[in-house]
């Protein structure tokens, strides 16, 4: 079991205590709290492992993460299904590929 005691650990513990105290004070069940914690930990681990495999560095990494996470949360809160979101992402990637392809073609011709 990995346990590094530093400022992140203290902050995470304080935030967890505050979150659980608020949830219990407004009658959120332990099962719901545990489910939310498990989902967030799973997503965090997934994001961390995926980012280790990318070549992004510096500000581009943070812009990418913030925009992807924020848009995913907004789509989820708007009740879009995973399939719909993936279709939107695929359409955006296709559109950007066409635009960059045309731009590169025009630059090579000049």
The first five atom37 places (N, CA, C, CB, O) and aatype in JSON, in Angstrom:
{
  "aatype": [20, 20, 20, 20, 20, 20, 20, 20, 20, 20, 20, 20, 20, 20, 20, 20, 20, 20, 20, 20, 20, 20, 20, 20, 20, 20, 20, 20, 20, 20, 20, 20, 20, 20, 20, 20, 20, 20, 20, 20, 20, 20, 20, 20, 20, 20, 20, 20, 20, 20, 20, 20, 20, 20, 20, 20, 20, 20, 20, 20, 20, 20, 20, 20, 20, 20, 20, 20, 20, 20, 20, 20, 20, 20, 20, 20, 20, 20, 20, 20, 20, 20, 20, 20, 20, 20, 20, 20, 20, 20, 20, 20, 20, 20, 20, 20, 20, 20, 20, 20, 20, 20, 20, 20, 20, 20, 20, 20, 20, 20],
  "atom_mask": [
    [1, 1, 1, 1, 1],
    [1, 1, 1, 1, 1],
    [1, 1, 1, 1, 1],
    [1, 1, 1, 1, 1],
    [1, 1, 1, 1, 1],
    [1, 1, 1, 1, 1],
    [1, 1, 1, 1, 1],
    [1, 1, 1, 1, 1],
    [1, 1, 1, 1, 1],
    [1, 1, 1, 1, 1],
    [1, 1, 1, 1, 1],
    [1, 1, 1, 1, 1],
    [1, 1, 1, 1, 1],
    [1, 1, 1, 1, 1],
    [1, 1, 1, 1, 1],
    [1, 1, 1, 1, 1],
    [1, 1, 1, 1, 1],
    [1, 1, 1, 1, 1],
    [1, 1, 1, 1, 1],
    [1, 1, 1, 1, 1],
    [1, 1, 1, 1, 1],
    [1, 1, 1, 1, 1],
    [1, 1, 1, 1, 1],
    [1, 1, 1, 1, 1],
    [1, 1, 1, 1, 1],
    [1, 1, 1, 1, 1],
    [1, 1, 1, 1, 1],
    [1, 1, 1, 1, 1],
    [1, 1, 1, 1, 1],
    [1, 1, 1, 1, 1],
    [1, 1, 1, 1, 1],
    [1, 1, 1, 1, 1],
    [1, 1, 1, 1, 1],
    [1, 1, 1, 1, 1],
    [1, 1, 1, 1, 1],
    [1, 1, 1, 1, 1],
    [1, 1, 1, 1, 1],
    [1, 1, 1, 1, 1],
    [1, 1, 1, 1, 1],
    [1, 1, 1, 1, 1],
    [1, 1, 1, 1, 1],
    [1, 1, 1, 1, 1],
    [1, 1, 1, 1, 1],
    [1, 1, 1, 1, 1],
    [1, 1, 1, 1, 1],
    [1, 1, 1, 1, 1],
    [1, 1, 1, 1, 1],
    [1, 1, 1, 1, 1],
    [1, 1, 1, 1, 1],
    [1, 1, 1, 1, 1],
    [1, 1, 1, 1, 1],
    [1, 1, 1, 1, 1],
    [1, 1, 1, 1, 1],
    [1, 1, 1, 1, 1],
    [1, 1, 1, 1, 1],
    [1, 1, 1, 1, 1],
    [1, 1, 1, 1, 1],
    [1, 1, 1, 1, 1],
    [1, 1, 1, 1, 1],
    [1, 1, 1, 1, 1],
    [1, 1, 1, 1, 1],
    [1, 1, 1, 1, 1],
    [1, 1, 1, 1, 1],
    [1, 1, 1, 1, 1],
    [1, 1, 1, 1, 1],
    [1, 1, 1, 1, 1],
    [1, 1, 1, 1, 1],
    [1, 1, 1, 1, 1],
    [1, 1, 1, 1, 1],
    [1, 1, 1, 1, 1],
    [1, 1, 1, 1, 1],
    [1, 1, 1, 1, 1],
    [1, 1, 1, 1, 1],
    [1, 1, 1, 1, 1],
    [1, 1, 1, 1, 1],
    [1, 1, 1, 1, 1],
    [1, 1, 1, 1, 1],
    [1, 1, 1, 1, 1],
    [1, 1, 1, 1, 1],
    [1, 1, 1, 1, 1],
    [1, 1, 1, 1, 1],
    [1, 1, 1, 1, 1],
    [1, 1, 1, 1, 1],
    [1, 1, 1, 1, 1],
    [1, 1, 1, 1, 1],
    [1, 1, 1, 1, 1],
    [1, 1, 1, 1, 1],
    [1, 1, 1, 1, 1],
    [1, 1, 1, 1, 1],
    [1, 1, 1, 1, 1],
    [1, 1, 1, 1, 1],
    [1, 1, 1, 1, 1],
    [1, 1, 1, 1, 1],
    [1, 1, 1, 1, 1],
    [1, 1, 1, 1, 1],
    [1, 1, 1, 1, 1],
    [1, 1, 1, 1, 1],
    [1, 1, 1, 1, 1],
    [1, 1, 1, 1, 1],
    [1, 1, 1, 1, 1],
    [1, 1, 1, 1, 1],
    [1, 1, 1, 1, 1],
    [1, 1, 1, 1, 1],
    [1, 1, 1, 1, 1],
    [1, 1, 1, 1, 1],
    [1, 1, 1, 1, 1],
    [1, 1, 1, 1, 1],
    [1, 1, 1, 1, 1],
    [1, 1, 1, 1, 1],
    [1, 1, 1, 1, 1]
  ],
  "atom_positions": [
    [[0.83, -1.18, 0.0], [0.0, 0.0, 0.0], [0.88, 1.24, 0.0], [-0.95, 0.0, 1.21], [1.71, 1.43, 0.89]],
    [[0.68, 2.09, -1.02], [1.47, 3.31, -1.15], [0.83, 4.43, -0.34], [1.6, 3.72, -2.64], [-0.35, 4.75, -0.53]],
    [[1.59, 5.02, 0.56], [1.06, 6.1, 1.39], [2.15, 7.13, 1.59], [0.54, 5.57, 2.76], [3.02, 6.98, 2.45]],
    [[2.11, 8.2, 0.79], [3.07, 9.29, 0.92], [2.41, 10.41, 1.72], [3.55, 9.81, -0.47], [1.4, 10.97, 1.3]],
    [[2.98, 10.72, 2.87], [2.41, 11.75, 3.73], [3.02, 13.1, 3.37], [2.65, 11.42, 5.24], [4.16, 13.4, 3.74]],
    [[2.25, 13.92, 2.63], [2.7, 15.25, 2.25], [1.5, 16.18, 2.25], [3.41, 15.24, 0.86], [0.43, 15.81, 2.75]],
    [[1.65, 17.38, 1.71], [0.55, 18.35, 1.73], [-0.66, 17.87, 0.95], [1.02, 19.66, 1.16], [-1.79, 18.21, 1.29]],
    [[-0.43, 17.07, -0.11], [-1.55, 16.55, -0.89], [-2.39, 15.59, -0.05], [-1.05, 15.86, -2.16], [-3.62, 15.59, -0.14]],
    [[-1.72, 14.77, 0.75], [-2.43, 13.83, 1.61], [-3.27, 14.56, 2.65], [-1.43, 12.89, 2.3], [-4.42, 14.2, 2.9]],
    [[-2.69, 15.58, 3.25], [-3.42, 16.35, 4.26], [-4.62, 17.05, 3.64], [-2.48, 17.39, 4.93], [-5.72, 17.02, 4.19]],
    [[-4.42, 17.7, 2.48], [-5.51, 18.38, 1.8], [-6.6, 17.4, 1.38], [-4.98, 19.13, 0.58], [-7.78, 17.69, 1.55]],
    [[-6.22, 16.26, 0.85], [-7.2, 15.25, 0.43], [-7.99, 14.74, 1.62], [-6.5, 14.08, -0.27], [-9.2, 14.53, 1.52]],
    [[-7.33, 14.54, 2.75], [-8.02, 14.06, 3.95], [-9.01, 15.11, 4.47], [-7.01, 13.71, 5.05], [-10.14, 14.77, 4.83]],
    [[-8.58, 16.35, 4.5], [-9.47, 17.43, 4.96], [-10.68, 17.55, 4.04], [-8.7, 18.78, 5.03], [-11.81, 17.65, 4.51]],
    [[-10.44, 17.53, 2.72], [-11.55, 17.62, 1.77], [-12.49, 16.43, 1.88], [-11.0, 17.72, 0.35], [-13.71, 16.59, 1.75]],
    [[-11.95, 15.23, 2.13], [-12.78, 14.04, 2.27], [-13.64, 14.16, 3.52], [-11.91, 12.78, 2.34], [-14.83, 13.82, 3.48]],
    [[-13.07, 14.63, 4.63], [-13.83, 14.79, 5.87], [-14.95, 15.81, 5.67], [-12.91, 15.22, 7.03], [-16.08, 15.58, 6.1]],
    [[-14.64, 16.93, 5.04], [-15.66, 17.96, 4.79], [-16.76, 17.42, 3.88], [-15.02, 19.22, 4.15], [-17.94, 17.61, 4.16]],
    [[-16.37, 16.74, 2.81], [-17.36, 16.18, 1.88], [-18.28, 15.17, 2.55], [-16.66, 15.54, 0.72], [-19.49, 15.21, 2.34]],
    [[-17.71, 14.27, 3.33], [-18.53, 13.25, 4.01], [-19.42, 13.9, 5.07], [-17.63, 12.17, 4.65], [-20.58, 13.53, 5.22]],
    [[-18.88, 14.88, 5.82], [-19.69, 15.55, 6.84], [-20.87, 16.29, 6.21], [-18.82, 16.54, 7.64], [-21.98, 16.21, 6.73]],
    [[-20.64, 16.99, 5.11], [-21.74, 17.69, 4.44], [-22.75, 16.69, 3.9], [-21.2, 18.58, 3.3], [-23.95, 16.9, 4.04]],
    [[-22.27, 15.62, 3.29], [-23.18, 14.61, 2.73], [-24.04, 13.97, 3.81], [-22.38, 13.54, 1.99], [-25.23, 13.76, 3.61]],
    [[-23.43, 13.65, 4.94], [-24.2, 13.03, 6.02], [-25.18, 14.0, 6.66], [-23.26, 12.47, 7.08], [-26.23, 13.6, 7.16]],
    [[-24.82, 15.28, 6.66], [-25.72, 16.26, 7.27], [-26.96, 16.52, 6.42], [-24.99, 17.56, 7.5], [-27.96, 17.02, 6.93]],
    [[-26.91, 16.2, 5.14], [-28.09, 16.38, 4.27], [-28.67, 15.04, 3.85], [-27.72, 17.21, 3.02], [-29.33, 14.94, 2.82]],
    [[-28.43, 14.02, 4.62], [-29.01, 12.68, 4.45], [-28.64, 11.99, 3.15], [-30.48, 12.77, 4.53], [-29.5, 11.36, 2.52]],
    [[-27.38, 12.08, 2.73], [-26.89, 11.28, 1.61], [-26.39, 9.97, 2.21], [-25.76, 12.03, 0.79], [-25.64, 9.99, 3.19]],
    [[-26.78, 8.87, 1.64], [-26.42, 7.57, 2.2], [-24.96, 7.21, 1.99], [-27.27, 6.5, 1.61], [-24.3, 7.71, 1.08]],
    [[-24.47, 6.35, 2.87], [-23.08, 5.87, 2.79], [-22.83, 5.17, 1.46], [-22.76, 4.93, 3.95], [-21.74, 5.29, 0.89]],
    [[-23.81, 4.44, 0.96], [-23.64, 3.73, -0.31], [-23.42, 4.73, -1.45], [-24.88, 2.84, -0.61], [-22.58, 4.5, -2.32]],
    [[-24.17, 5.82, -1.44], [-24.01, 6.85, -2.46], [-22.64, 7.52, -2.34], [-25.12, 7.89, -2.35], [-21.97, 7.77, -3.35]],
    [[-22.24, 7.82, -1.13], [-20.92, 8.43, -0.92], [-19.83, 7.5, -1.41], [-20.71, 8.77, 0.58], [-18.9, 7.93, -2.1]],
    [[-19.91, 6.23, -1.06], [-18.91, 5.25, -1.5], [-18.89, 5.11, -3.01], [-19.18, 3.89, -0.86], [-17.82, 5.0, -3.61]],
    [[-20.06, 5.12, -3.63], [-20.13, 5.01, -5.1], [-19.47, 6.2, -5.77], [-21.58, 4.89, -5.56], [-18.71, 6.04, -6.73]],
    [[-19.74, 7.4, -5.26], [-19.14, 8.6, -5.84], [-17.63, 8.58, -5.68], [-19.73, 9.87, -5.19], [-16.9, 8.89, -6.62]],
    [[-17.15, 8.21, -4.5], [-15.71, 8.14, -4.26], [-15.06, 7.12, -5.19], [-15.43, 7.78, -2.78], [-14.0, 7.38, -5.76]],
    [[-15.68, 5.96, -5.35], [-15.12, 4.93, -6.23], [-15.07, 5.38, -7.67], [-15.94, 3.65, -6.13], [-14.08, 5.14, -8.37]],
    [[-16.13, 6.04, -8.13], [-16.16, 6.53, -9.51], [-15.07, 7.56, -9.74], [-17.53, 7.12, -9.85], [-14.37, 7.51, -10.75]],
    [[-14.93, 8.5, -8.82], [-13.94, 9.57, -8.98], [-12.52, 9.01, -8.91], [-14.13, 10.65, -7.9], [-11.65, 9.43, -9.67]],
    [[-12.27, 8.07, -8.01], [-10.94, 7.46, -7.93], [-10.62, 6.7, -9.21], [-10.84, 6.52, -6.71], [-9.51, 6.79, -9.74]],
    [[-11.6, 5.95, -9.71], [-11.4, 5.22, -10.96], [-11.1, 6.15, -12.12], [-12.61, 4.37, -11.28], [-10.21, 5.89, -12.92]],
    [[-11.86, 7.24, -12.22], [-11.62, 8.2, -13.29], [-10.26, 8.87, -13.14], [-12.73, 9.26, -13.3], [-9.56, 9.08, -14.13]],
    [[-9.88, 9.21, -11.91], [-8.59, 9.85, -11.67], [-7.43, 8.93, -12.04], [-8.47, 10.27, -10.22], [-6.45, 9.37, -12.66]],
    [[-7.53, 7.68, -11.67], [-6.48, 6.71, -12.01], [-6.41, 6.52, -13.52], [-6.74, 5.36, -11.3], [-5.32, 6.43, -14.1]],
    [[-7.57, 6.45, -14.16], [-7.6, 6.3, -15.61], [-6.97, 7.49, -16.32], [-9.02, 6.12, -16.09], [-6.18, 7.32, -17.25]],
    [[-7.31, 8.7, -15.88], [-6.72, 9.9, -16.47], [-5.22, 9.94, -16.24], [-7.38, 11.17, -15.89], [-4.46, 10.27, -17.14]],
    [[-4.8, 9.6, -15.03], [-3.37, 9.61, -14.7], [-2.59, 8.64, -15.57], [-3.17, 9.27, -13.23], [-1.53, 8.99, -16.1]],
    [[-3.1, 7.43, -15.74], [-2.4, 6.42, -16.55], [-2.39, 6.81, -18.02], [-3.06, 5.06, -16.37], [-1.39, 6.59, -18.71]],
    [[-3.5, 7.37, -18.51], [-3.55, 7.78, -19.92], [-2.59, 8.93, -20.18], [-4.98, 8.2, -20.31], [-1.96, 8.98, -21.24]],
    [[-2.47, 9.86, -19.24], [-1.58, 11.0, -19.44], [-0.11, 10.61, -19.38], [-1.86, 12.07, -18.4], [0.73, 11.28, -19.97]],
    [[0.2, 9.53, -18.69], [1.59, 9.05, -18.66], [2.02, 8.55, -20.03], [1.75, 7.95, -17.61], [3.21, 8.53, -20.34]],
    [[1.06, 8.14, -20.85], [1.36, 7.57, -22.16], [1.35, 8.61, -23.27], [0.38, 6.48, -22.49], [1.63, 8.27, -24.42]],
    [[1.04, 9.87, -22.97], [1.0, 10.9, -24.01], [2.3, 11.69, -24.01], [-0.19, 11.84, -23.8], [3.08, 11.65, -23.07]],
    [[2.5, 12.41, -25.08], [3.71, 13.23, -25.21], [3.44, 14.7, -24.89], [4.28, 13.1, -26.62], [4.3, 15.54, -25.12]],
    [[2.26, 15.0, -24.38], [1.93, 16.39, -24.03], [2.73, 16.85, -22.82], [0.43, 16.53, -23.76], [2.91, 16.11, -21.86]],
    [[3.21, 18.08, -22.89], [3.92, 18.66, -21.76], [3.52, 20.12, -21.62], [5.47, 18.53, -21.93], [2.96, 20.72, -22.54]],
    [[3.8, 20.68, -20.48], [3.57, 22.1, -20.24], [2.11, 22.5, -20.22], [4.28, 22.9, -21.27], [1.25, 21.73, -19.79]],
    [[1.83, 23.71, -20.69], [0.49, 24.27, -20.64], [-0.49, 23.51, -21.52], [0.52, 25.71, -21.05], [-1.68, 23.47, -21.22]],
    [[0.0, 22.9, -22.6], [-0.89, 22.15, -23.49], [-1.54, 20.98, -22.76], [-0.12, 21.65, -24.72], [-2.71, 20.65, -23.0]],
    [[-0.78, 20.35, -21.89], [-1.29, 19.22, -21.11], [-2.45, 19.65, -20.23], [-0.19, 18.61, -20.25], [-3.47, 18.97, -20.16]],
    [[-2.3, 20.79, -19.56], [-3.34, 21.25, -18.65], [-4.57, 21.78, -19.4], [-2.8, 22.34, -17.75], [-5.69, 21.58, -18.94]],
    [[-4.36, 22.45, -20.54], [-5.49, 22.89, -21.35], [-6.28, 21.69, -21.84], [-5.01, 23.75, -22.54], [-7.51, 21.69, -21.79]],
    [[-5.57, 20.66, -22.31], [-6.22, 19.44, -22.78], [-7.04, 18.79, -21.66], [-5.16, 18.45, -23.31], [-8.21, 18.47, -21.85]],
    [[-6.42, 18.59, -20.5], [-7.11, 17.94, -19.4], [-8.32, 18.73, -18.92], [-6.16, 17.72, -18.25], [-9.39, 18.16, -18.73]],
    [[-8.16, 20.03, -18.73], [-9.26, 20.85, -18.24], [-10.42, 20.85, -19.23], [-8.79, 22.29, -17.97], [-11.58, 20.72, -18.84]],
    [[-10.1, 21.01, -20.51], [-11.18, 21.07, -21.5], [-11.89, 19.74, -21.65], [-10.64, 21.52, -22.85], [-13.12, 19.71, -21.77]],
    [[-11.16, 18.64, -21.66], [-11.79, 17.32, -21.82], [-12.61, 16.96, -20.58], [-10.71, 16.24, -22.08], [-13.74, 16.49, -20.7]],
    [[-12.06, 17.17, -19.4], [-12.77, 16.83, -18.18], [-14.0, 17.71, -18.01], [-11.85, 16.96, -16.95], [-15.08, 17.22, -17.68]],
    [[-13.86, 19.01, -18.23], [-15.0, 19.93, -18.07], [-16.11, 19.62, -19.07], [-14.54, 21.38, -18.24], [-17.28, 19.6, -18.71]],
    [[-15.74, 19.37, -20.32], [-16.77, 19.07, -21.32], [-17.45, 17.73, -21.02], [-16.17, 19.04, -22.73], [-18.66, 17.6, -21.2]],
    [[-16.69, 16.76, -20.56], [-17.28, 15.46, -20.22], [-18.26, 15.58, -19.06], [-16.18, 14.45, -19.88], [-19.33, 14.97, -19.07]],
    [[-17.9, 16.37, -18.06], [-18.79, 16.58, -16.92], [-20.07, 17.29, -17.37], [-18.08, 17.4, -15.82], [-21.17, 16.93, -16.94]],
    [[-19.93, 18.3, -18.22], [-21.1, 19.03, -18.71], [-22.01, 18.13, -19.54], [-20.67, 20.24, -19.53], [-23.23, 18.19, -19.42]],
    [[-21.41, 17.29, -20.39], [-22.22, 16.36, -21.17], [-22.94, 15.36, -20.25], [-21.34, 15.6, -22.19], [-24.11, 15.05, -20.46]],
    [[-22.24, 14.88, -19.24], [-22.85, 13.92, -18.33], [-23.98, 14.56, -17.54], [-21.8, 13.35, -17.37], [-25.01, 13.93, -17.31]],
    [[-23.79, 15.81, -17.11], [-24.84, 16.5, -16.36], [-26.03, 16.85, -17.25], [-24.28, 17.76, -15.72], [-27.13, 17.07, -16.76]],
    [[-25.8, 16.92, -18.56], [-26.88, 17.2, -19.5], [-27.59, 15.94, -19.98], [-26.34, 17.96, -20.7], [-28.42, 16.0, -20.88]],
    [[-27.26, 14.81, -19.39], [-27.88, 13.51, -19.67], [-27.6, 12.97, -21.07], [-29.36, 13.61, -19.49], [-28.42, 12.24, -21.63]],
    [[-26.46, 13.32, -21.65], [-26.07, 12.71, -22.91], [-25.52, 11.32, -22.64], [-25.04, 13.58, -23.66], [-24.87, 11.11, -21.62]],
    [[-25.75, 10.39, -23.55], [-25.21, 9.05, -23.38], [-23.76, 9.02, -23.85], [-26.06, 8.02, -24.16], [-23.3, 9.92, -24.55]],
    [[-23.06, 7.98, -23.46], [-21.67, 7.83, -23.86], [-21.54, 7.75, -25.38], [-21.06, 6.58, -23.21], [-20.62, 8.31, -25.96]],
    [[-22.47, 7.05, -26.0], [-22.45, 6.89, -27.45], [-22.6, 8.25, -28.15], [-23.57, 5.94, -27.89], [-21.92, 8.51, -29.14]],
    [[-23.48, 9.1, -27.66], [-23.67, 10.43, -28.25], [-22.42, 11.28, -28.12], [-24.86, 11.14, -27.58], [-22.02, 11.95, -29.07]],
    [[-21.79, 11.25, -26.95], [-20.58, 12.03, -26.73], [-19.46, 11.53, -27.64], [-20.14, 11.96, -25.25], [-18.73, 12.34, -28.21]],
    [[-19.32, 10.2, -27.77], [-18.28, 9.67, -28.65], [-18.55, 10.02, -30.1], [-18.18, 8.15, -28.49], [-17.61, 10.24, -30.86]],
    [[-19.8, 10.09, -30.5], [-20.14, 10.52, -31.87], [-19.75, 11.97, -32.09], [-21.65, 10.33, -32.13], [-19.23, 12.33, -33.14]],
    [[-20.0, 12.81, -31.09], [-19.61, 14.22, -31.2], [-18.1, 14.35, -31.3], [-20.13, 15.02, -29.98], [-17.59, 15.11, -32.13]],
    [[-17.37, 13.62, -30.46], [-15.9, 13.67, -30.49], [-15.39, 13.19, -31.85], [-15.31, 12.8, -29.36], [-14.49, 13.81, -32.42]],
    [[-15.96, 12.11, -32.37], [-15.54, 11.6, -33.68], [-15.78, 12.61, -34.78], [-16.26, 10.3, -34.0], [-14.95, 12.79, -35.67]],
    [[-16.92, 13.29, -34.74], [-17.23, 14.3, -35.74], [-16.25, 15.47, -35.65], [-18.66, 14.8, -35.57], [-15.81, 15.99, -36.68]],
    [[-15.9, 15.88, -34.44], [-14.95, 16.97, -34.26], [-13.57, 16.58, -34.79], [-14.86, 17.37, -32.78], [-12.92, 17.37, -35.47]],
    [[-13.13, 15.37, -34.47], [-11.82, 14.9, -34.95], [-11.8, 14.84, -36.48], [-11.49, 13.51, -34.36], [-10.82, 15.25, -37.1]],
    [[-12.87, 14.34, -37.08], [-12.96, 14.28, -38.54], [-12.91, 15.68, -39.14], [-14.23, 13.56, -38.97], [-12.17, 15.91, -40.1]],
    [[-13.68, 16.61, -38.59], [-13.7, 17.97, -39.11], [-12.34, 18.64, -39.0], [-14.75, 18.79, -38.36], [-11.88, 19.27, -39.95]],
    [[-11.69, 18.5, -37.84], [-10.36, 19.09, -37.66], [-9.33, 18.45, -38.57], [-9.92, 18.96, -36.2], [-8.43, 19.13, -39.06]],
    [[-9.44, 17.14, -38.82], [-8.52, 16.46, -39.73], [-8.65, 17.0, -41.14], [-8.77, 14.95, -39.72], [-7.65, 17.21, -41.83]],
    [[-9.88, 17.22, -41.58], [-10.11, 17.77, -42.92], [-9.55, 19.19, -43.01], [-11.63, 17.77, -43.26], [-8.88, 19.54, -43.98]],
    [[-9.81, 20.01, -42.0], [-9.32, 21.4, -42.0], [-7.8, 21.44, -42.02], [-9.86, 22.17, -40.77], [-7.21, 22.17, -42.81]],
    [[-7.15, 20.65, -41.15], [-5.69, 20.64, -41.12], [-5.11, 20.04, -42.4], [-5.19, 19.87, -39.91], [-4.06, 20.47, -42.86]],
    [[-5.79, 19.05, -42.97], [-5.34, 18.46, -44.23], [-5.36, 19.48, -45.36], [-6.2, 17.27, -44.6], [-4.42, 19.56, -46.14]],
    [[-6.43, 20.26, -45.44], [-6.52, 21.3, -46.47], [-5.46, 22.37, -46.24], [-7.93, 21.94, -46.48], [-4.84, 22.85, -47.19]],
    [[-5.26, 22.76, -44.98], [-4.26, 23.78, -44.67], [-2.86, 23.31, -45.04], [-4.32, 24.15, -43.18], [-2.09, 24.08, -45.61]],
    [[-2.52, 22.08, -44.72], [-1.19, 21.54, -45.04], [-1.02, 21.46, -46.55], [-0.99, 20.14, -44.4], [0.06, 21.76, -47.07]],
    [[-2.05, 21.05, -47.26], [-2.0, 20.96, -48.72], [-1.75, 22.33, -49.35], [-3.3, 20.35, -49.27], [-0.95, 22.45, -50.27]],
    [[-2.43, 23.35, -48.85], [-2.24, 24.71, -49.38], [-0.85, 25.24, -49.07], [-3.29, 25.65, -48.81], [-0.26, 25.93, -49.9]],
    [[-0.31, 24.94, -47.89], [1.03, 25.39, -47.51], [2.06, 24.71, -48.4], [1.31, 25.11, -46.02], [3.02, 25.36, -48.8]],
    [[1.9, 23.44, -48.71], [2.86, 22.72, -49.55], [2.85, 23.23, -50.98], [2.56, 21.23, -49.53], [3.89, 23.23, -51.65]],
    [[1.71, 23.65, -51.46], [1.6, 24.16, -52.83], [2.27, 25.52, -52.99], [0.13, 24.26, -53.25], [2.74, 25.85, -54.07]],
    [[2.32, 26.31, -51.91], [2.91, 27.66, -52.0], [4.39, 27.63, -51.86], [2.34, 28.57, -50.95], [5.04, 28.67, -51.91]]
  ]
}
